[in-house]
Amino acid sequence: MTYSSGQLLLFFGLIALGTLITRALPFLLFPEKKEIPKYIKYLADILPFTIIGLLVVYCLKDVTLNRTPYALPEFISILAIIVLHLWKKNTLLSIGGGSLLYMLLVQNIFV
């Protein structure tokens, strides 16, 4: 399917407009001089943990415990993430280290 130049221009213009709106909306809704509502502050505090929890559940939903490798790569990686985070207190290092360990395990050890 081919699009005309006008259709492409409209398409990319709408994408740019959508991006502009989503970037500007927080500044329009919550100006610098206006107090941020308590429920927005609450969401800002709780959502990162909620999203991480949701991602963990989503990633582990298809793991089977009754077939090899018995979810060992996943649980070894989760344990490494916990240990790294308790040791270094660096979220990026914890997630990156756990992801790297998981990739090494599933591609080299639990083949």
Secondary structure, DSSP 8 states (H G I E B T S, - for coil): ----HHHHHHHHHHHHHHHHHHHHHHHHHS-TTS---HHHHHHHHHHHHHHHHHHHHHHHTT--SSSTTTTHHHHHHHHHHHHHHHHH--HHHHHHHHHHHHHHIIIII--
